[in-house]
Amino acid sequence: DDGVGRWDGRRFVALRAPAGELSGPIGHIHRAADGAHWFGKVDGTLVRYDGQKFTAFGKADGIKGQFIGLGESPSSSAPDRSEWFMSHGGGALRYDGKGFSILTDTNARSDMIGFTLHCEPDGTVWLGSNWSGLTKFDGRKIMPLPKADREMGPSTCFAIHRVRSGVLWFGSGAGLYRYDRRTWTTLTSLDGLPSDRI
């Protein structure tokens, strides 16, 4: 069924939006740093729920992509309390509490599928897609990785995870990549993984 259900400890209870903001398929759910919940819809709408009020954002707010939940964690909270979302076909979106900024890689194509992103404590944002692979937002624009990192890192990135030590892990179509800020290590099915697609 369409919409959102909330587990109250015993059963699922439907979360109803008065104007139908949550009707239709939901591709992603994100809990922001301020406690609000965001719902990404397949039709390209983002809905924010602060516990009392639903606010829907769409094409009128500059959002062009869809939110179909193809990757792991296509949203993340930044240290400045802005919220980031990766869309299918519409680039990366940054919400600063007032409105959206839309960022795209200069090499991105209109059919680019955004899979995942991760905000670092220093404000750097890693982005994973099917076309540009792994890229970074440096505070001004989205940039490709240095050549040496592009050659050693994943060409397609589905998931990004940072552990307490600061080491980053990237799931891809060609294995699992570990980056300790200096060197890359690749693990595949030959190393015991159940599949090369992570």
C-alpha positions, -999 to 999 in steps of 0.1 A, spaced: 0 0 0 10 36 -5 21 59 24 40 55 56 35 33 86 50 39 121 57 11 146 44 20 180 59 -10 198 30 -33 192 18 -26 157 21 -4 126 0 27 126 -5 47 94 9 82 94 -17 104 78 -10 137 61 -41 160 60 -35 172 24 -23 138 11 14 148 11 24 111 18 1 95 -8 19 75 -34 50 53 -33 78 64 -8 113 56 -19 133 69 10 130 80 47 155 102 64 157 115 101 174 148 101 197 162 128 168 184 141 146 154 146 124 160 116 116 132 92 119 135 55 101 113 30 114 110 -6 87 101 -31 90 84 -64 72 113 -81 101 136 -71 84 152 -41 103 156 -7 80 159 23 93 172 57 74 162 89 84 180 121 60 160 143 32 185 138 33 198 103 39 183 68 57 205 42 60 192 7 87 204 -18 87 197 -55 93 212 -89 83 247 -78 113 245 -53 137 235 -80 136 197 -74 138 178 -107 148 143 -98 130 113 -82 136 95 -49 135 58 -57 157 44 -30 182 26 -53 212 31 -30 221 29 6 216 62 26 209 87 -2 206 114 24 228 128 52 229 156 78 259 180 75 277 197 105 261 230 96 227 213 101 218 214 64 203 183 49 216 166 18 196 144 -6 207 124 -37 181 121 -64 177 101 -96 183 124 -125 183 157 -106 217 159 -89 224 165 -52 201 187 -32 211 208 -1 184 222 22 196 250 45 163 255 63 150 281 39 153 265 5 172 241 -18 204 244 -37 208 220 -66 243 207 -73 253 186 -103 286 173 -114 298 191 -146 302 156 -162 267 144 -151 242 133 -177 205 138 -176 201 100 -169 225 100 -140 212 78 -112 223 92 -78 228 63 -53 242 76 -21 260 104 -3 278 110 30 285 143 49 319 143 67 325 162 100 346 188 82 317 195 58 330 175 28 303 156 11 310 123 -8 285 115 -36 281 81 -54 263 76 -87 262 54 -117 278 78 -142 303 100 -123 312 72 -99 325 87 -67 328 125 -64 332 151 -36 317 185 -28 344 207 -15 322 235 -2 318 252 -35 312 226 -62 312 189 -70 346 177 -81 360 144 -94 386 126 -73 423 131 -81 434 108 -109 452 83 -86 421 79 -64 398 76 -95 420 47 -107 420 29 -74 385 38 -61 351 26 -73 337 36 -107 301 31 -94 292 37 -58 261 23 -41 269 29 -4 292 50 18 300 43 55 324 61 78 337 43 109 348 60 141 385 59 131 376 80 100 381 52 76 356 52 47 340 21 32 324 22 -3 300 -4 -17 302 -8 -55 294 -31 -84 330 -44 -83 335 -51 -46 340 -33 -13 365 -5 -11 383 7 20 399 42 21 421 52 51 427 87 36 460 75 20 455 42 4 427 21 -12 420 -15 -4 396 -36 -25 378 -67 -13 358 -89 -36 341 -124 -37 376 -138 -40 382 -125 -4 350 -141 9 323 -116 1 290 -132 -9 290 -110 -41 310 -84 -58 279 -61 -59 278 -44 -25 
